Amino acid sequence: MVENPSLKVFLVENHEDTLTYLSRYLRDCGHDVSSARDMTSALKGLSEQQVDVLISDIGLPDGDGWQLMKSLQEASTCPPFGIAMSGFSMRSDCEKSMKAGYKHHLIKPFLPEDLDILLEEAFRQREKS
């Protein structure tokens, strides 16, 4: 875990239990967390605030995480660090996430430590800026 990270994280996840668990975990780690359960709400929320990290599920009820990232880029509201997550483990899915603009693609289920490593990278990137 990063000590005193103060990262602003926006989490997009439509599965209620996963959203609850990840939000709680991120807050317990000291992060400021906002969330949405679909692409439309995420676009609205991300247009109203600046965040350090976007963590988005790929499968959303009204689109997908790849479309979300493309829309954010087009609107110039793309967070500096994006983490895609999904149950999709095909190499092509991970590549599609990278092409969409995500820095990483976590495959569910993943360990909290896997997320911690990526958040440490996001923190270091933010500190360099």
KEZATI-545359 format. One record per residue: residue number from 1; x, y, z of N, C-alpha, C, CB in turn. Coordinates in steps of 0.1 Angstrom, whole numbers, always signed. Glycine has a CB too. Layout:
BEGIN
SITE:NUM:X:Y:Z:X:Y:Z:X:Y:Z:X:Y:Z $
...
This chain:
BEGIN
SITE:1:+8:-12:+0:+0:+0:+0:+9:+13:+0:-9:+0:+12 $
SITE:2:+4:+23:-7:+11:+35:-7:+8:+43:+5:+7:+44:-20 $
SITE:3:+18:+49:+12:+15:+57:+24:+11:+71:+20:+28:+57:+33 $
SITE:4:+0:+76:+26:-5:+89:+23:-6:+92:+8:+3:+99:+30 $
SITE:5:-13:+84:+0:-13:+86:-14:-21:+98:-19:-17:+74:-21 $
SITE:6:-32:+100:-12:-41:+111:-16:-44:+111:-31:-36:+124:-12 $
SITE:7:-46:+99:-37:-50:+99:-51:-65:+101:-51:-46:+85:-57 $
SITE:8:-70:+108:-62:-84:+109:-65:-87:+98:-75:-88:+124:-70 $
SITE:9:-95:+89:-71:-98:+77:-79:-113:+78:-83:-95:+64:-72 $
SITE:10:-116:+75:-96:-129:+74:-101:-131:+59:-105:-133:+84:-113 $
SITE:11:-141:+52:-99:-143:+38:-101:-156:+36:-109:-143:+31:-88 $
SITE:12:-156:+29:-120:-168:+26:-127:-170:+11:-127:-166:+31:-142 $
SITE:13:-181:+6:-121:-183:-8:-119:-198:-10:-118:-175:-14:-107 $
SITE:14:-204:-18:-126:-219:-20:-125:-223:-31:-115:-224:-23:-138 $
SITE:15:-214:-40:-111:-217:-50:-102:-216:-45:-88:-207:-62:-103 $
SITE:16:-228:-44:-81:-229:-38:-68:-219:-42:-57:-243:-39:-63 $
SITE:17:-217:-55:-56:-208:-60:-46:-194:-57:-49:-209:-76:-45 $
SITE:18:-190:-57:-61:-176:-54:-65:-174:-39:-63:-174:-57:-80 $
SITE:19:-184:-31:-67:-183:-16:-65:-181:-13:-50:-195:-9:-70 $
SITE:20:-190:-19:-41:-189:-17:-27:-175:-21:-21:-200:-25:-20 $
SITE:21:-171:-33:-25:-158:-38:-20:-146:-29:-24:-156:-52:-24 $
SITE:22:-146:-26:-37:-134:-19:-42:-134:-4:-37:-135:-18:-57 $
SITE:23:-146:+2:-36:-147:+15:-30:-142:+15:-16:-162:+20:-31 $
SITE:24:-147:+6:-8:-143:+5:+6:-128:+2:+7:-151:-7:+13 $
SITE:25:-123:-7:-1:-108:-10:+0:-100:+3:-4:-105:-21:-10 $
SITE:26:-104:+10:-14:-97:+22:-19:-97:+33:-8:-102:+27:-32 $
SITE:27:-109:+34:-2:-110:+44:+9:-101:+41:+21:-125:+46:+13 $
SITE:28:-102:+28:+24:-93:+23:+36:-78:+25:+33:-96:+8:+38 $
SITE:29:-75:+25:+20:-61:+28:+16:-58:+43:+16:-58:+22:+3 $
SITE:30:-68:+51:+19:-65:+65:+20:-68:+73:+7:-51:+68:+23 $
SITE:31:-75:+67:-2:-78:+74:-15:-91:+81:-14:-78:+64:-27 $
SITE:32:-93:+91:-22:-106:+98:-23:-113:+92:-35:-104:+114:-25 $
SITE:33:-124:+86:-32:-131:+77:-43:-145:+83:-47:-133:+63:-38 $
SITE:34:-147:+84:-60:-160:+87:-66:-163:+75:-74:-160:+101:-74 $
SITE:35:-176:+73:-77:-179:+61:-85:-192:+63:-94:-181:+49:-76 $
SITE:36:-193:+54:-103:-205:+54:-112:-207:+39:-115:-203:+63:-125 $
SITE:37:-220:+36:-119:-223:+22:-122:-225:+20:-137:-236:+19:-115 $
SITE:38:-224:+31:-145:-226:+30:-160:-218:+40:-167:-241:+31:-164 $
SITE:39:-217:+39:-180:-209:+48:-188:-214:+63:-187:-208:+44:-202 $
SITE:40:-227:+64:-188:-234:+77:-189:-231:+85:-176:-249:+76:-190 $
SITE:41:-232:+78:-164:-230:+85:-151:-215:+88:-150:-234:+76:-140 $
SITE:42:-206:+79:-155:-192:+81:-154:-188:+93:-162:-184:+69:-159 $
SITE:43:-193:+95:-174:-190:+106:-183:-194:+119:-176:-197:+105:-196 $
SITE:44:-206:+119:-170:-210:+131:-163:-201:+134:-151:-225:+129:-158 $
SITE:45:-199:+124:-143:-190:+126:-131:-176:+130:-134:-190:+113:-123 $
SITE:46:-171:+125:-144:-157:+128:-148:-156:+142:-155:-151:+118:-157 $
SITE:47:-167:+147:-160:-167:+160:-166:-168:+171:-155:-179:+162:-176 $
SITE:48:-172:+167:-143:-174:+176:-132:-162:+177:-122:-186:+173:-124 $
SITE:49:-152:+168:-124:-141:+167:-114:-129:+162:-121:-145:+159:-102 $
SITE:50:-117:+166:-116:-105:+160:-120:-100:+149:-111:-94:+172:-121 $
SITE:51:-96:+138:-117:-91:+127:-109:-78:+123:-114:-101:+115:-110 $
SITE:52:-71:+115:-105:-57:+110:-108:-58:+97:-116:-49:+109:-96 $
SITE:53:-68:+89:-112:-69:+75:-117:-84:+72:-120:-64:+65:-107 $
SITE:54:-85:+66:-132:-98:+60:-136:-96:+45:-135:-103:+64:-150 $
SITE:55:-105:+38:-128:-105:+23:-128:-119:+20:-133:-103:+17:-113 $
SITE:56:-119:+13:-145:-132:+10:-151:-133:-4:-155:-134:+19:-163 $
SITE:57:-145:-10:-152:-148:-23:-157:-150:-21:-172:-161:-29:-150 $
SITE:58:-147:-31:-180:-150:-31:-194:-164:-33:-198:-141:-41:-202 $
SITE:59:-171:-42:-191:-185:-45:-194:-194:-36:-186:-188:-60:-191 $
SITE:60:-201:-27:-193:-210:-18:-186:-224:-19:-192:-205:-3:-187 $
SITE:61:-234:-16:-185:-248:-18:-190:-251:-9:-203:-257:-15:-180 $
SITE:62:-245:+2:-204:-248:+11:-215:-236:+14:-224:-253:+24:-210 $
SITE:63:-227:+5:-225:-215:+6:-233:-204:-2:-228:-211:+21:-234 $
SITE:64:-192:+2:-230:-181:-5:-225:-170:+4:-221:-175:-16:-234 $
SITE:65:-160:-1:-213:-149:+8:-208:-141:+13:-219:-141:+0:-199 $
SITE:66:-140:+7:-230:-132:+12:-242:-139:+24:-248:-130:+1:-252 $
SITE:67:-152:+23:-249:-160:+35:-254:-159:+46:-244:-175:+31:-256 $
SITE:68:-159:+43:-231:-158:+53:-221:-145:+61:-222:-159:+47:-207 $
SITE:69:-134:+54:-224:-121:+60:-225:-120:+69:-238:-110:+50:-225 $
SITE:70:-126:+64:-249:-126:+71:-261:-134:+84:-260:-132:+63:-273 $
SITE:71:-145:+83:-253:-154:+95:-251:-146:+105:-242:-167:+91:-245 $
SITE:72:-139:+101:-232:-132:+109:-223:-121:+116:-231:-126:+102:-211 $
SITE:73:-114:+109:-239:-103:+115:-247:-109:+126:-257:-96:+104:-255 $
SITE:74:-120:+123:-263:-126:+132:-272:-130:+145:-265:-138:+126:-279 $
SITE:75:-135:+144:-253:-139:+155:-245:-128:+162:-237:-150:+151:-235 $
SITE:76:-116:+157:-239:-104:+162:-232:-106:+161:-217:-101:+176:-236 $
SITE:77:-113:+151:-212:-114:+150:-197:-109:+136:-192:-129:+151:-194 $
SITE:78:-99:+131:-200:-94:+118:-197:-84:+119:-185:-86:+113:-209 $
SITE:79:-86:+111:-175:-77:+111:-163:-63:+106:-168:-82:+101:-152 $
SITE:80:-52:+111:-161:-39:+108:-165:-35:+93:-164:-29:+116:-158 $
SITE:81:-42:+85:-156:-39:+71:-154:-51:+63:-154:-31:+69:-140 $
SITE:82:-52:+53:-164:-64:+45:-165:-61:+30:-163:-70:+47:-178 $
SITE:83:-69:+24:-155:-68:+9:-153:-81:+3:-157:-65:+6:-138 $
SITE:84:-81:-6:-167:-92:-13:-171:-93:-26:-163:-92:-17:-187 $
SITE:85:-105:-31:-161:-106:-44:-154:-118:-52:-160:-108:-42:-138 $
SITE:86:-116:-65:-161:-126:-73:-166:-123:-88:-164:-129:-70:-181 $
SITE:87:-133:-96:-167:-131:-110:-167:-125:-115:-180:-144:-117:-164 $
SITE:88:-124:-105:-190:-118:-109:-203:-103:-111:-201:-121:-98:-213 $
SITE:89:-99:-123:-204:-84:-125:-203:-77:-128:-216:-82:-137:-193 $
SITE:90:-84:-126:-227:-78:-128:-240:-67:-117:-242:-88:-128:-251 $
SITE:91:-56:-121:-248:-46:-111:-251:-51:-99:-259:-34:-118:-259 $
SITE:92:-61:-102:-268:-66:-92:-277:-74:-82:-268:-75:-98:-288 $
SITE:93:-81:-86:-258:-88:-77:-249:-79:-68:-242:-97:-85:-239 $
SITE:94:-68:-73:-237:-58:-65:-230:-51:-55:-239:-46:-74:-223 $
SITE:95:-49:-59:-252:-43:-50:-262:-53:-39:-265:-39:-58:-274 $
SITE:96:-66:-43:-266:-76:-33:-269:-77:-23:-258:-90:-40:-271 $
SITE:97:-75:-27:-246:-75:-17:-235:-63:-7:-236:-74:-24:-221 $
SITE:98:-52:-13:-239:-40:-4:-241:-42:+6:-253:-27:-12:-244 $
SITE:99:-48:+1:-264:-50:+10:-275:-61:+20:-272:-55:+1:-287 $
SITE:100:-70:+17:-263:-81:+27:-259:-75:+38:-251:-92:+19:-252 $
SITE:101:-63:+35:-244:-57:+46:-236:-55:+42:-221:-66:+58:-236 $
SITE:102:-59:+30:-218:-56:+25:-204:-41:+21:-203:-65:+13:-200 $
SITE:103:-36:+23:-191:-22:+19:-189:-21:+5:-185:-15:+28:-178 $
SITE:104:-31:-1:-179:-31:-15:-175:-45:-21:-176:-26:-16:-160 $
SITE:105:-45:-34:-177:-57:-42:-177:-57:-53:-167:-60:-48:-192 $
SITE:106:-64:-51:-156:-65:-62:-146:-75:-72:-149:-68:-55:-132 $
SITE:107:-72:-84:-147:-82:-95:-150:-88:-100:-137:-75:-107:-157 $
SITE:108:-101:-99:-137:-109:-103:-125:-109:-119:-124:-123:-98:-125 $
SITE:109:-108:-124:-112:-106:-117:-100:-91:-114:-98:-111:-126:-88 $
SITE:110:-88:-103:-92:-74:-99:-90:-72:-97:-75:-70:-87:-98 $
SITE:111:-59:-98:-71:-56:-96:-57:-55:-81:-54:-43:-103:-53 $
SITE:112:-58:-77:-42:-56:-63:-38:-42:-58:-40:-60:-60:-23 $
SITE:113:-32:-66:-38:-18:-63:-40:-16:-59:-55:-9:-74:-36 $
SITE:114:-23:-66:-64:-21:-62:-78:-25:-48:-81:-29:-72:-87 $
SITE:115:-36:-44:-75:-41:-30:-76:-32:-20:-69:-56:-29:-71 $
SITE:116:-27:-24:-58:-18:-16:-50:-6:-12:-58:-14:-22:-37 $
SITE:117:+0:-22:-65:+12:-19:-74:+9:-9:-84:+16:-32:-80 $
SITE:118:-3:-10:-91:-7:+0:-101:-9:+14:-95:-19:-5:-109 $
SITE:119:-16:+14:-83:-18:+27:-77:-5:+34:-73:-28:+25:-65 $
SITE:120:+5:+26:-69:+18:+32:-65:+24:+38:-78:+27:+21:-60 $
SITE:121:+22:+31:-89:+27:+36:-102:+20:+50:-105:+25:+26:-113 $
SITE:122:+7:+50:-103:-1:+62:-106:+4:+73:-97:-16:+60:-104 $
SITE:123:+7:+70:-84:+11:+80:-75:+25:+86:-79:+12:+74:-61 $
SITE:124:+34:+77:-83:+47:+81:-87:+46:+90:-100:+56:+69:-90 $
SITE:125:+37:+86:-109:+35:+94:-121:+30:+108:-118:+25:+87:-131 $
SITE:126:+20:+109:-109:+15:+122:-105:+25:+130:-99:+3:+120:-95 $
SITE:127:+34:+124:-90:+44:+132:-84:+55:+138:-93:+51:+124:-73 $
SITE:128:+57:+131:-104:+66:+135:-115:+61:+147:-123:+70:+124:-124 $
SITE:129:+48:+148:-123:+41:+159:-131:+42:+172:-125:+27:+156:-134 $
